[in-house]
Amino acid sequence: MSEPADIAAMTFEAALSELEQIVARLESGQAPLEASIDMYKRGAALKAHCEARLNAARLQVEQVSKGLDGAPAVEPKAFD
């Protein structure tokens, strides 16, 4: 079996795809206990990576500004 990909270097799409495969294998209940634990740990790391990538993408398209009342407001980022 090949070495698992370094999660930090994975694209969002690759990490999500692998996470979906792990979930399917865990849900099938066919993996031995130790393998299930290892898959769960990798799945948790993949989930965290996906969440971080999504948050980074969200921050790229939003900006914080002050509303008329002085309270912080989030609005779409202007791309010039």
mmCIF file of the N, C-alpha and C atoms, coordinates in Angstrom:
data_MODEL
# 
_entry.id   MODEL 
# 
loop_
_atom_site.group_PDB 
_atom_site.id 
_atom_site.type_symbol 
_atom_site.label_atom_id 
_atom_site.label_alt_id 
_atom_site.label_comp_id 
_atom_site.label_asym_id 
_atom_site.label_entity_id 
_atom_site.label_seq_id 
_atom_site.pdbx_PDB_ins_code 
_atom_site.Cartn_x 
_atom_site.Cartn_y 
_atom_site.Cartn_z 
_atom_site.occupancy 
_atom_site.B_iso_or_equiv 
_atom_site.pdbx_formal_charge 
_atom_site.auth_seq_id 
_atom_site.auth_comp_id 
_atom_site.auth_asym_id 
_atom_site.auth_atom_id 
_atom_site.pdbx_PDB_model_num 
ATOM 1   N N  . MET A 1 1  ? 0.836   -1.182 0.000  1.00 0.00 ? 1  MET A N  1 
ATOM 2   C CA . MET A 1 1  ? 0.000   0.000  0.000  1.00 0.00 ? 1  MET A CA 1 
ATOM 3   C C  . MET A 1 1  ? 0.876   1.239  0.000  1.00 0.00 ? 1  MET A C  1 
ATOM 4   N N  . SER A 1 2  ? 0.487   2.270  -0.751 1.00 0.00 ? 2  SER A N  1 
ATOM 5   C CA . SER A 1 2  ? 1.294   3.477  -0.848 1.00 0.00 ? 2  SER A CA 1 
ATOM 6   C C  . SER A 1 2  ? 1.160   4.309  0.421  1.00 0.00 ? 2  SER A C  1 
ATOM 7   N N  . GLU A 1 3  ? 2.141   5.161  0.616  1.00 0.00 ? 3  GLU A N  1 
ATOM 8   C CA . GLU A 1 3  ? 2.166   6.053  1.783  1.00 0.00 ? 3  GLU A CA 1 
ATOM 9   C C  . GLU A 1 3  ? 1.025   7.062  1.660  1.00 0.00 ? 3  GLU A C  1 
ATOM 10  N N  . PRO A 1 4  ? 0.270   7.326  2.738  1.00 0.00 ? 4  PRO A N  1 
ATOM 11  C CA . PRO A 1 4  ? -0.810  8.315  2.651  1.00 0.00 ? 4  PRO A CA 1 
ATOM 12  C C  . PRO A 1 4  ? -0.273  9.698  2.299  1.00 0.00 ? 4  PRO A C  1 
ATOM 13  N N  . ALA A 1 5  ? -1.057  10.437 1.555  1.00 0.00 ? 5  ALA A N  1 
ATOM 14  C CA . ALA A 1 5  ? -0.658  11.782 1.156  1.00 0.00 ? 5  ALA A CA 1 
ATOM 15  C C  . ALA A 1 5  ? -0.540  12.683 2.380  1.00 0.00 ? 5  ALA A C  1 
ATOM 16  N N  . ASP A 1 6  ? 0.416   13.604 2.323  1.00 0.00 ? 6  ASP A N  1 
ATOM 17  C CA . ASP A 1 6  ? 0.572   14.597 3.379  1.00 0.00 ? 6  ASP A CA 1 
ATOM 18  C C  . ASP A 1 6  ? -0.650  15.501 3.334  1.00 0.00 ? 6  ASP A C  1 
ATOM 19  N N  . ILE A 1 7  ? -1.409  15.519 4.399  1.00 0.00 ? 7  ILE A N  1 
ATOM 20  C CA . ILE A 1 7  ? -2.674  16.247 4.427  1.00 0.00 ? 7  ILE A CA 1 
ATOM 21  C C  . ILE A 1 7  ? -2.469  17.735 4.177  1.00 0.00 ? 7  ILE A C  1 
ATOM 22  N N  . ALA A 1 8  ? -1.449  18.322 4.737  1.00 0.00 ? 8  ALA A N  1 
ATOM 23  C CA . ALA A 1 8  ? -1.224  19.759 4.578  1.00 0.00 ? 8  ALA A CA 1 
ATOM 24  C C  . ALA A 1 8  ? -1.012  20.156 3.123  1.00 0.00 ? 8  ALA A C  1 
ATOM 25  N N  . ALA A 1 9  ? -0.535  19.229 2.301  1.00 0.00 ? 9  ALA A N  1 
ATOM 26  C CA . ALA A 1 9  ? -0.271  19.531 0.893  1.00 0.00 ? 9  ALA A CA 1 
ATOM 27  C C  . ALA A 1 9  ? -1.463  19.223 -0.010 1.00 0.00 ? 9  ALA A C  1 
ATOM 28  N N  . MET A 1 10 ? -2.527  18.650 0.557  1.00 0.00 ? 10 MET A N  1 
ATOM 29  C CA . MET A 1 10 ? -3.673  18.234 -0.256 1.00 0.00 ? 10 MET A CA 1 
ATOM 30  C C  . MET A 1 10 ? -4.565  19.420 -0.612 1.00 0.00 ? 10 MET A C  1 
ATOM 31  N N  . THR A 1 11 ? -5.172  19.329 -1.789 1.00 0.00 ? 11 THR A N  1 
ATOM 32  C CA . THR A 1 11 ? -6.191  20.305 -2.155 1.00 0.00 ? 11 THR A CA 1 
ATOM 33  C C  . THR A 1 11 ? -7.440  19.990 -1.346 1.00 0.00 ? 11 THR A C  1 
ATOM 34  N N  . PHE A 1 12 ? -8.346  20.953 -1.293 1.00 0.00 ? 12 PHE A N  1 
ATOM 35  C CA . PHE A 1 12 ? -9.614  20.736 -0.600 1.00 0.00 ? 12 PHE A CA 1 
ATOM 36  C C  . PHE A 1 12 ? -10.346 19.540 -1.206 1.00 0.00 ? 12 PHE A C  1 
ATOM 37  N N  . GLU A 1 13 ? -10.386 19.496 -2.537 1.00 0.00 ? 13 GLU A N  1 
ATOM 38  C CA . GLU A 1 13 ? -11.126 18.438 -3.225 1.00 0.00 ? 13 GLU A CA 1 
ATOM 39  C C  . GLU A 1 13 ? -10.543 17.054 -2.950 1.00 0.00 ? 13 GLU A C  1 
ATOM 40  N N  . ALA A 1 14 ? -9.220  16.944 -2.943 1.00 0.00 ? 14 ALA A N  1 
ATOM 41  C CA . ALA A 1 14 ? -8.585  15.649 -2.674 1.00 0.00 ? 14 ALA A CA 1 
ATOM 42  C C  . ALA A 1 14 ? -8.838  15.214 -1.234 1.00 0.00 ? 14 ALA A C  1 
ATOM 43  N N  . ALA A 1 15 ? -8.742  16.159 -0.298 1.00 0.00 ? 15 ALA A N  1 
ATOM 44  C CA . ALA A 1 15 ? -8.968  15.832 1.113  1.00 0.00 ? 15 ALA A CA 1 
ATOM 45  C C  . ALA A 1 15 ? -10.416 15.422 1.344  1.00 0.00 ? 15 ALA A C  1 
ATOM 46  N N  . LEU A 1 16 ? -11.343 16.141 0.738  1.00 0.00 ? 16 LEU A N  1 
ATOM 47  C CA . LEU A 1 16 ? -12.757 15.810 0.887  1.00 0.00 ? 16 LEU A CA 1 
ATOM 48  C C  . LEU A 1 16 ? -13.065 14.442 0.297  1.00 0.00 ? 16 LEU A C  1 
ATOM 49  N N  . SER A 1 17 ? -12.493 14.138 -0.849 1.00 0.00 ? 17 SER A N  1 
ATOM 50  C CA . SER A 1 17 ? -12.707 12.834 -1.477 1.00 0.00 ? 17 SER A CA 1 
ATOM 51  C C  . SER A 1 17 ? -12.204 11.696 -0.585 1.00 0.00 ? 17 SER A C  1 
ATOM 52  N N  . GLU A 1 18 ? -11.007 11.867 -0.042 1.00 0.00 ? 18 GLU A N  1 
ATOM 53  C CA . GLU A 1 18 ? -10.470 10.834 0.846  1.00 0.00 ? 18 GLU A CA 1 
ATOM 54  C C  . GLU A 1 18 ? -11.314 10.716 2.113  1.00 0.00 ? 18 GLU A C  1 
ATOM 55  N N  . LEU A 1 19 ? -11.766 11.838 2.645  1.00 0.00 ? 19 LEU A N  1 
ATOM 56  C CA . LEU A 1 19 ? -12.610 11.820 3.833  1.00 0.00 ? 19 LEU A CA 1 
ATOM 57  C C  . LEU A 1 19 ? -13.901 11.051 3.556  1.00 0.00 ? 19 LEU A C  1 
ATOM 58  N N  . GLU A 1 20 ? -14.500 11.272 2.403  1.00 0.00 ? 20 GLU A N  1 
ATOM 59  C CA . GLU A 1 20 ? -15.723 10.550 2.035  1.00 0.00 ? 20 GLU A CA 1 
ATOM 60  C C  . GLU A 1 20 ? -15.472 9.044  1.940  1.00 0.00 ? 20 GLU A C  1 
ATOM 61  N N  . GLN A 1 21 ? -14.322 8.659  1.403  1.00 0.00 ? 21 GLN A N  1 
ATOM 62  C CA . GLN A 1 21 ? -13.973 7.238  1.322  1.00 0.00 ? 21 GLN A CA 1 
ATOM 63  C C  . GLN A 1 21 ? -13.804 6.635  2.713  1.00 0.00 ? 21 GLN A C  1 
ATOM 64  N N  . ILE A 1 22 ? -13.163 7.367  3.598  1.00 0.00 ? 22 ILE A N  1 
ATOM 65  C CA . ILE A 1 22 ? -12.963 6.886  4.968  1.00 0.00 ? 22 ILE A CA 1 
ATOM 66  C C  . ILE A 1 22 ? -14.307 6.705  5.664  1.00 0.00 ? 22 ILE A C  1 
ATOM 67  N N  . VAL A 1 23 ? -15.183 7.683  5.523  1.00 0.00 ? 23 VAL A N  1 
ATOM 68  C CA . VAL A 1 23 ? -16.506 7.596  6.149  1.00 0.00 ? 23 VAL A CA 1 
ATOM 69  C C  . VAL A 1 23 ? -17.248 6.367  5.643  1.00 0.00 ? 23 VAL A C  1 
ATOM 70  N N  . ALA A 1 24 ? -17.206 6.132  4.339  1.00 0.00 ? 24 ALA A N  1 
ATOM 71  C CA . ALA A 1 24 ? -17.884 4.969  3.763  1.00 0.00 ? 24 ALA A CA 1 
ATOM 72  C C  . ALA A 1 24 ? -17.317 3.673  4.328  1.00 0.00 ? 24 ALA A C  1 
ATOM 73  N N  . ARG A 1 25 ? -15.992 3.581  4.455  1.00 0.00 ? 25 ARG A N  1 
ATOM 74  C CA . ARG A 1 25 ? -15.374 2.364  5.000  1.00 0.00 ? 25 ARG A CA 1 
ATOM 75  C C  . ARG A 1 25 ? -15.736 2.168  6.468  1.00 0.00 ? 25 ARG A C  1 
ATOM 76  N N  . LEU A 1 26 ? -15.728 3.258  7.231  1.00 0.00 ? 26 LEU A N  1 
ATOM 77  C CA . LEU A 1 26 ? -16.086 3.148  8.646  1.00 0.00 ? 26 LEU A CA 1 
ATOM 78  C C  . LEU A 1 26 ? -17.549 2.755  8.811  1.00 0.00 ? 26 LEU A C  1 
ATOM 79  N N  . GLU A 1 27 ? -18.422 3.348  7.997  1.00 0.00 ? 27 GLU A N  1 
ATOM 80  C CA . GLU A 1 27 ? -19.846 3.036  8.086  1.00 0.00 ? 27 GLU A CA 1 
ATOM 81  C C  . GLU A 1 27 ? -20.151 1.595  7.693  1.00 0.00 ? 27 GLU A C  1 
ATOM 82  N N  . SER A 1 28 ? -19.305 1.014  6.842  1.00 0.00 ? 28 SER A N  1 
ATOM 83  C CA . SER A 1 28 ? -19.541 -0.374 6.419  1.00 0.00 ? 28 SER A CA 1 
ATOM 84  C C  . SER A 1 28 ? -19.305 -1.348 7.563  1.00 0.00 ? 28 SER A C  1 
ATOM 85  N N  . GLY A 1 29 ? -18.471 -0.948 8.535  1.00 0.00 ? 29 GLY A N  1 
ATOM 86  C CA . GLY A 1 29 ? -18.192 -1.814 9.672  1.00 0.00 ? 29 GLY A CA 1 
ATOM 87  C C  . GLY A 1 29 ? -17.318 -3.008 9.347  1.00 0.00 ? 29 GLY A C  1 
ATOM 88  N N  . GLN A 1 30 ? -16.689 -3.004 8.196  1.00 0.00 ? 30 GLN A N  1 
ATOM 89  C CA . GLN A 1 30 ? -15.899 -4.151 7.761  1.00 0.00 ? 30 GLN A CA 1 
ATOM 90  C C  . GLN A 1 30 ? -14.422 -4.071 8.142  1.00 0.00 ? 30 GLN A C  1 
ATOM 91  N N  . ALA A 1 31 ? -13.951 -2.913 8.562  1.00 0.00 ? 31 ALA A N  1 
ATOM 92  C CA . ALA A 1 31 ? -12.536 -2.759 8.899  1.00 0.00 ? 31 ALA A CA 1 
ATOM 93  C C  . ALA A 1 31 ? -12.277 -3.275 10.315 1.00 0.00 ? 31 ALA A C  1 
ATOM 94  N N  . PRO A 1 32 ? -11.114 -3.883 10.526 1.00 0.00 ? 32 PRO A N  1 
ATOM 95  C CA . PRO A 1 32 ? -10.739 -4.300 11.885 1.00 0.00 ? 32 PRO A CA 1 
ATOM 96  C C  . PRO A 1 32 ? -10.637 -3.084 12.809 1.00 0.00 ? 32 PRO A C  1 
ATOM 97  N N  . LEU A 1 33 ? -10.724 -3.305 14.099 1.00 0.00 ? 33 LEU A N  1 
ATOM 98  C CA . LEU A 1 33 ? -10.737 -2.233 15.085 1.00 0.00 ? 33 LEU A CA 1 
ATOM 99  C C  . LEU A 1 33 ? -9.539  -1.298 14.957 1.00 0.00 ? 33 LEU A C  1 
ATOM 100 N N  . GLU A 1 34 ? -8.331  -1.833 14.918 1.00 0.00 ? 34 GLU A N  1 
ATOM 101 C CA . GLU A 1 34 ? -7.135  -0.979 14.848 1.00 0.00 ? 34 GLU A CA 1 
ATOM 102 C C  . GLU A 1 34 ? -7.122  -0.152 13.569 1.00 0.00 ? 34 GLU A C  1 
ATOM 103 N N  . ALA A 1 35 ? -7.516  -0.751 12.457 1.00 0.00 ? 35 ALA A N  1 
ATOM 104 C CA . ALA A 1 35 ? -7.577  -0.009 11.194 1.00 0.00 ? 35 ALA A CA 1 
ATOM 105 C C  . ALA A 1 35 ? -8.647  1.077  11.277 1.00 0.00 ? 35 ALA A C  1 
ATOM 106 N N  . SER A 1 36 ? -9.758  0.775  11.926 1.00 0.00 ? 36 SER A N  1 
ATOM 107 C CA . SER A 1 36 ? -10.828 1.762  12.081 1.00 0.00 ? 36 SER A CA 1 
ATOM 108 C C  . SER A 1 36 ? -10.351 2.958  12.895 1.00 0.00 ? 36 SER A C  1 
ATOM 109 N N  . ILE A 1 37 ? -9.590  2.693  13.931 1.00 0.00 ? 37 ILE A N  1 
ATOM 110 C CA . ILE A 1 37 ? -9.059  3.778  14.761 1.00 0.00 ? 37 ILE A CA 1 
ATOM 111 C C  . ILE A 1 37 ? -8.116  4.657  13.944 1.00 0.00 ? 37 ILE A C  1 
ATOM 112 N N  . ASP A 1 38 ? -7.228  4.026  13.169 1.00 0.00 ? 38 ASP A N  1 
ATOM 113 C CA . ASP A 1 38 ? -6.302  4.785  12.321 1.00 0.00 ? 38 ASP A CA 1 
ATOM 114 C C  . ASP A 1 38 ? -7.066  5.597  11.276 1.00 0.00 ? 38 ASP A C  1 
ATOM 115 N N  . MET A 1 39 ? -8.083  5.001  10.676 1.00 0.00 ? 39 MET A N  1 
ATOM 116 C CA . MET A 1 39 ? -8.889  5.720  9.684  1.00 0.00 ? 39 MET A CA 1 
ATOM 117 C C  . MET A 1 39 ? -9.605  6.891  10.335 1.00 0.00 ? 39 MET A C  1 
ATOM 118 N N  . TYR A 1 40 ? -10.133 6.671  11.537 1.00 0.00 ? 40 TYR A N  1 
ATOM 119 C CA . TYR A 1 40 ? -10.836 7.743  12.243 1.00 0.00 ? 40 TYR A CA 1 
ATOM 120 C C  . TYR A 1 40 ? -9.899  8.919  12.501 1.00 0.00 ? 40 TYR A C  1 
ATOM 121 N N  . LYS A 1 41 ? -8.672  8.632  12.952 1.00 0.00 ? 41 LYS A N  1 
ATOM 122 C CA . LYS A 1 41 ? -7.700  9.695  13.223 1.00 0.00 ? 41 LYS A CA 1 
ATOM 123 C C  . LYS A 1 41 ? -7.376  10.470 11.953 1.00 0.00 ? 41 LYS A C  1 
ATOM 124 N N  . ARG A 1 42 ? -7.159  9.751  10.853 1.00 0.00 ? 42 ARG A N  1 
ATOM 125 C CA . ARG A 1 42 ? -6.859  10.428 9.583  1.00 0.00 ? 42 ARG A CA 1 
ATOM 126 C C  . ARG A 1 42 ? -8.082  11.224 9.124  1.00 0.00 ? 42 ARG A C  1 
ATOM 127 N N  . GLY A 1 43 ? -9.257  10.649 9.296  1.00 0.00 ? 43 GLY A N  1 
ATOM 128 C CA . GLY A 1 43 ? -10.476 11.357 8.917  1.00 0.00 ? 43 GLY A CA 1 
ATOM 129 C C  . GLY A 1 43 ? -10.643 12.655 9.694  1.00 0.00 ? 43 GLY A C  1 
ATOM 130 N N  . ALA A 1 44 ? -10.330 12.624 10.985 1.00 0.00 ? 44 ALA A N  1 
ATOM 131 C CA . ALA A 1 44 ? -10.423 13.835 11.806 1.00 0.00 ? 44 ALA A CA 1 
ATOM 132 C C  . ALA A 1 44 ? -9.440  14.892 11.308 1.00 0.00 ? 44 ALA A C  1 
ATOM 133 N N  . ALA A 1 45 ? -8.238  14.463 10.933 1.00 0.00 ? 45 ALA A N  1 
ATOM 134 C CA . ALA A 1 45 ? -7.248  15.404 10.409 1.00 0.00 ? 45 ALA A CA 1 
ATOM 135 C C  . ALA A 1 45 ? -7.694  15.958 9.052  1.00 0.00 ? 45 ALA A C  1 
ATOM 136 N N  . LEU A 1 46 ? -8.275  15.118 8.220  1.00 0.00 ? 46 LEU A N  1 
ATOM 137 C CA . LEU A 1 46 ? -8.777  15.571 6.921  1.00 0.00 ? 46 LEU A CA 1 
ATOM 138 C C  . LEU A 1 46 ? -9.918  16.568 7.098  1.00 0.00 ? 46 LEU A C  1 
ATOM 139 N N  . LYS A 1 47 ? -10.801 16.302 8.050  1.00 0.00 ? 47 LYS A N  1 
ATOM 140 C CA . LYS A 1 47 ? -11.923 17.205 8.329  1.00 0.00 ? 47 LYS A CA 1 
ATOM 141 C C  . LYS A 1 47 ? -11.400 18.573 8.762  1.00 0.00 ? 47 LYS A C  1 
ATOM 142 N N  . ALA A 1 48 ? -10.425 18.581 9.657  1.00 0.00 ? 48 ALA A N  1 
ATOM 143 C CA . ALA A 1 48 ? -9.844  19.839 10.126 1.00 0.00 ? 48 ALA A CA 1 
ATOM 144 C C  . ALA A 1 48 ? -9.191  20.591 8.965  1.00 0.00 ? 48 ALA A C  1 
ATOM 145 N N  . HIS A 1 49 ? -8.519  19.871 8.088  1.00 0.00 ? 49 HIS A N  1 
ATOM 146 C CA . HIS A 1 49 ? -7.874  20.489 6.927  1.00 0.00 ? 49 HIS A CA 1 
ATOM 147 C C  . HIS A 1 49 ? -8.919  21.109 6.004  1.00 0.00 ? 49 HIS A C  1 
ATOM 148 N N  . CYS A 1 50 ? -9.995  20.376 5.745  1.00 0.00 ? 50 CYS A N  1 
ATOM 149 C CA . CYS A 1 50 ? -11.065 20.895 4.889  1.00 0.00 ? 50 CYS A CA 1 
ATOM 150 C C  . CYS A 1 50 ? -11.698 22.147 5.497  1.00 0.00 ? 50 CYS A C  1 
ATOM 151 N N  . GLU A 1 51 ? -11.945 22.121 6.796  1.00 0.00 ? 51 GLU A N  1 
ATOM 152 C CA . GLU A 1 51 ? -12.525 23.286 7.461  1.00 0.00 ? 51 GLU A CA 1 
ATOM 153 C C  . GLU A 1 51 ? -11.598 24.491 7.370  1.00 0.00 ? 51 GLU A C  1 
ATOM 154 N N  . ALA A 1 52 ? -10.301 24.267 7.537  1.00 0.00 ? 52 ALA A N  1 
ATOM 155 C CA . ALA A 1 52 ? -9.334  25.359 7.445  1.00 0.00 ? 52 ALA A CA 1 
ATOM 156 C C  . ALA A 1 52 ? -9.291  25.929 6.032  1.00 0.00 ? 52 ALA A C  1 
ATOM 157 N N  . ARG A 1 53 ? -9.335  25.051 5.028  1.00 0.00 ? 53 ARG A N  1 
ATOM 158 C CA . ARG A 1 53 ? -9.313  25.526 3.631  1.00 0.00 ? 53 ARG A CA 1 
ATOM 159 C C  . ARG A 1 53 ? -10.579 26.322 3.316  1.00 0.00 ? 53 ARG A C  1 
ATOM 160 N N  . LEU A 1 54 ? -11.727 25.853 3.808  1.00 0.00 ? 54 LEU A N  1 
ATOM 161 C CA . LEU A 1 54 ? -12.975 26.579 3.582  1.00 0.00 ? 54 LEU A CA 1 
ATOM 162 C C  . LEU A 1 54 ? -12.955 27.941 4.267  1.00 0.00 ? 54 LEU A C  1 
ATOM 163 N N  . ASN A 1 55 ? -12.443 27.986 5.482  1.00 0.00 ? 55 ASN A N  1 
ATOM 164 C CA . ASN A 1 55 ? -12.359 29.253 6.210  1.00 0.00 ? 55 ASN A CA 1 
ATOM 165 C C  . ASN A 1 55 ? -11.434 30.224 5.488  1.00 0.00 ? 55 ASN A C  1 
ATOM 166 N N  . ALA A 1 56 ? -10.314 29.733 4.987  1.00 0.00 ? 56 ALA A N  1 
ATOM 167 C CA . ALA A 1 56 ? -9.383  30.589 4.249  1.00 0.00 ? 56 ALA A CA 1 
ATOM 168 C C  . ALA A 1 56 ? -10.052 31.134 2.987  1.00 0.00 ? 56 ALA A C  1 
ATOM 169 N N  . ALA A 1 57 ? -10.809 30.299 2.308  1.00 0.00 ? 57 ALA A N  1 
ATOM 170 C CA . ALA A 1 57 ? -11.510 30.745 1.106  1.00 0.00 ? 57 ALA A CA 1 
ATOM 171 C C  . ALA A 1 57 ? -12.561 31.795 1.462  1.00 0.00 ? 57 ALA A C  1 
ATOM 172 N N  . ARG A 1 58 ? -13.284 31.571 2.551  1.00 0.00 ? 58 ARG A N  1 
ATOM 173 C CA . ARG A 1 58 ? -14.299 32.531 2.982  1.00 0.00 ? 58 ARG A CA 1 
ATOM 174 C C  . ARG A 1 58 ? -13.666 33.877 3.281  1.00 0.00 ? 58 ARG A C  1 
ATOM 175 N N  . LEU A 1 59 ? -12.531 33.876 3.953  1.00 0.00 ? 59 LEU A N  1 
ATOM 176 C CA . LEU A 1 59 ? -11.862 35.126 4.294  1.00 0.00 ? 59 LEU A CA 1 
ATOM 177 C C  . LEU A 1 59 ? -11.363 35.867 3.061  1.00 0.00 ? 59 LEU A C  1 
ATOM 178 N N  . GLN A 1 60 ? -11.079 35.136 2.000  1.00 0.00 ? 60 GLN A N  1 
ATOM 179 C CA . GLN A 1 60 ? -10.618 35.777 0.775  1.00 0.00 ? 60 GLN A CA 1 
ATOM 180 C C  . GLN A 1 60 ? -11.733 36.532 0.066  1.00 0.00 ? 60 GLN A C  1 
ATOM 181 N N  . VAL A 1 61 ? -12.971 36.155 0.317  1.00 0.00 ? 61 VAL A N  1 
ATOM 182 C CA . VAL A 1 61 ? -14.083 36.796 -0.393 1.00 0.00 ? 61 VAL A CA 1 
ATOM 183 C C  . VAL A 1 61 ? -14.926 37.691 0.516  1.00 0.00 ? 61 VAL A C  1 
ATOM 184 N N  . GLU A 1 62 ? -14.538 37.835 1.766  1.00 0.00 ? 62 GLU A N  1 
ATOM 185 C CA . GLU A 1 62 ? -15.251 38.712 2.685  1.00 0.00 ? 62 GLU A CA 1 
ATOM 186 C C  . GLU A 1 62 ? -14.280 39.712 3.293  1.00 0.00 ? 62 GLU A C  1 
ATOM 187 N N  . GLN A 1 63 ? -14.787 40.832 3.662  1.00 0.00 ? 63 GLN A N  1 
ATOM 188 C CA . GLN A 1 63 ? -13.980 41.809 4.386  1.00 0.00 ? 63 GLN A CA 1 
ATOM 189 C C  . GLN A 1 63 ? -14.819 42.375 5.519  1.00 0.00 ? 63 GLN A C  1 
ATOM 190 N N  . VAL A 1 64 ? -14.165 42.725 6.575  1.00 0.00 ? 64 VAL A N  1 
ATOM 191 C CA . VAL A 1 64 ? -14.853 43.302 7.724  1.00 0.00 ? 64 VAL A CA 1 
ATOM 192 C C  . VAL A 1 64 ? -14.804 44.816 7.579  1.00 0.00 ? 64 VAL A C  1 
ATOM 193 N N  . SER A 1 65 ? -15.928 45.426 7.796  1.00 0.00 ? 65 SER A N  1 
ATOM 194 C CA . SER A 1 65 ? -16.001 46.882 7.750  1.00 0.00 ? 65 SER A CA 1 
ATOM 195 C C  . SER A 1 65 ? -16.900 47.345 8.884  1.00 0.00 ? 65 SER A C  1 
ATOM 196 N N  . LYS A 1 66 ? -17.021 48.642 9.050  1.00 0.00 ? 66 LYS A N  1 
ATOM 197 C CA . LYS A 1 66 ? -17.925 49.187 10.061 1.00 0.00 ? 66 LYS A CA 1 
ATOM 198 C C  . LYS A 1 66 ? -19.211 49.616 9.386  1.00 0.00 ? 66 LYS A C  1 
ATOM 199 N N  . GLY A 1 67 ? -20.317 49.201 9.982  1.00 0.00 ? 67 GLY A N  1 
ATOM 200 C CA . GLY A 1 67 ? -21.614 49.613 9.488  1.00 0.00 ? 67 GLY A CA 1 
ATOM 201 C C  . GLY A 1 67 ? -21.903 51.045 9.889  1.00 0.00 ? 67 GLY A C  1 
ATOM 202 N N  . LEU A 1 68 ? -23.050 51.554 9.488  1.00 0.00 ? 68 LEU A N  1 
ATOM 203 C CA . LEU A 1 68 ? -23.430 52.933 9.803  1.00 0.00 ? 68 LEU A CA 1 
ATOM 204 C C  . LEU A 1 68 ? -23.503 53.183 11.300 1.00 0.00 ? 68 LEU A C  1 
ATOM 205 N N  . ASP A 1 69 ? -23.857 52.139 12.062 1.00 0.00 ? 69 ASP A N  1 
ATOM 206 C CA . ASP A 1 69 ? -23.954 52.280 13.515 1.00 0.00 ? 69 ASP A CA 1 
ATOM 207 C C  . ASP A 1 69 ? -22.618 52.057 14.220 1.00 0.00 ? 69 ASP A C  1 
ATOM 208 N N  . GLY A 1 70 ? -21.559 51.843 13.447 1.00 0.00 ? 70 GLY A N  1 
ATOM 209 C CA . GLY A 1 70 ? -20.238 51.630 14.018 1.00 0.00 ? 70 GLY A CA 1 
ATOM 210 C C  . GLY A 1 70 ? -19.935 50.189 14.380 1.00 0.00 ? 70 GLY A C  1 
ATOM 211 N N  . ALA A 1 71 ? -20.940 49.322 14.271 1.00 0.00 ? 71 ALA A N  1 
ATOM 212 C CA . ALA A 1 71 ? -20.734 47.908 14.583 1.00 0.00 ? 71 ALA A CA 1 
ATOM 213 C C  . ALA A 1 71 ? -20.040 47.222 13.403 1.00 0.00 ? 71 ALA A C  1 
ATOM 214 N N  . PRO A 1 72 ? -19.222 46.223 13.688 1.00 0.00 ? 72 PRO A N  1 
ATOM 215 C CA . PRO A 1 72 ? -18.567 45.500 12.596 1.00 0.00 ? 72 PRO A CA 1 
ATOM 216 C C  . PRO A 1 72 ? -19.608 44.818 11.707 1.00 0.00 ? 72 PRO A C  1 
ATOM 217 N N  . ALA A 1 73 ? -19.344 44.826 10.427 1.00 0.00 ? 73 ALA A N  1 
ATOM 218 C CA . ALA A 1 73 ? -20.210 44.177 9.456  1.00 0.00 ? 73 ALA A CA 1 
ATOM 219 C C  . ALA A 1 73 ? -19.326 43.454 8.453  1.00 0.00 ? 73 ALA A C  1 
ATOM 220 N N  . VAL A 1 74 ? -19.829 42.373 7.918  1.00 0.00 ? 74 VAL A N  1 
ATOM 221 C CA . VAL A 1 74 ? -19.095 41.611 6.915  1.00 0.00 ? 74 VAL A CA 1 
ATOM 222 C C  . VAL A 1 74 ? -19.762 41.865 5.577  1.00 0.00 ? 74 VAL A C  1 
ATOM 223 N N  . GLU A 1 75 ? -18.941 42.205 4.596  1.00 0.00 ? 75 GLU A N  1 
ATOM 224 C CA . GLU A 1 75 ? -19.468 42.435 3.266  1.00 0.00 ? 75 GLU A CA 1 
ATOM 225 C C  . GLU A 1 75 ? -18.559 41.763 2.240  1.00 0.00 ? 75 GLU A C  1 
ATOM 226 N N  . PRO A 1 76 ? -19.074 41.517 1.041  1.00 0.00 ? 76 PRO A N  1 
ATOM 227 C CA . PRO A 1 76 ? -18.252 40.878 0.021  1.00 0.00 ? 76 PRO A CA 1 
ATOM 228 C C  . PRO A 1 76 ? -17.001 41.711 -0.271 1.00 0.00 ? 76 PRO A C  1 
ATOM 229 N N  . LYS A 1 77 ? -15.921 41.045 -0.508 1.00 0.00 ? 77 LYS A N  1 
ATOM 230 C CA . LYS A 1 77 ? -14.683 41.726 -0.821 1.00 0.00 ? 77 LYS A CA 1 
ATOM 231 C C  . LYS A 1 77 ? -14.716 42.218 -2.256 1.00 0.00 ? 77 LYS A C  1 
ATOM 232 N N  . ALA A 1 78 ? -14.250 43.414 -2.484 1.00 0.00 ? 78 ALA A N  1 
ATOM 233 C CA . ALA A 1 78 ? -14.174 43.969 -3.834 1.00 0.00 ? 78 ALA A CA 1 
ATOM 234 C C  . ALA A 1 78 ? -12.864 43.540 -4.468 1.00 0.00 ? 78 ALA A C  1 
ATOM 235 N N  . PHE A 1 79 ? -12.938 42.985 -5.640 1.00 0.00 ? 79 PHE A N  1 
ATOM 236 C CA . PHE A 1 79 ? -11.738 42.577 -6.378 1.00 0.00 ? 79 PHE A CA 1 
ATOM 237 C C  . PHE A 1 79 ? -11.509 43.577 -7.503 1.00 0.00 ? 79 PHE A C  1 
ATOM 238 N N  . ASP A 1 80 ? -10.399 44.271 -7.427 1.00 0.00 ? 80 ASP A N  1 
ATOM 239 C CA . ASP A 1 80 ? -10.101 45.281 -8.437 1.00 0.00 ? 80 ASP A CA 1 
ATOM 240 C C  . ASP A 1 80 ? -9.108  44.759 -9.434 1.00 0.00 ? 80 ASP A C  1 
# 
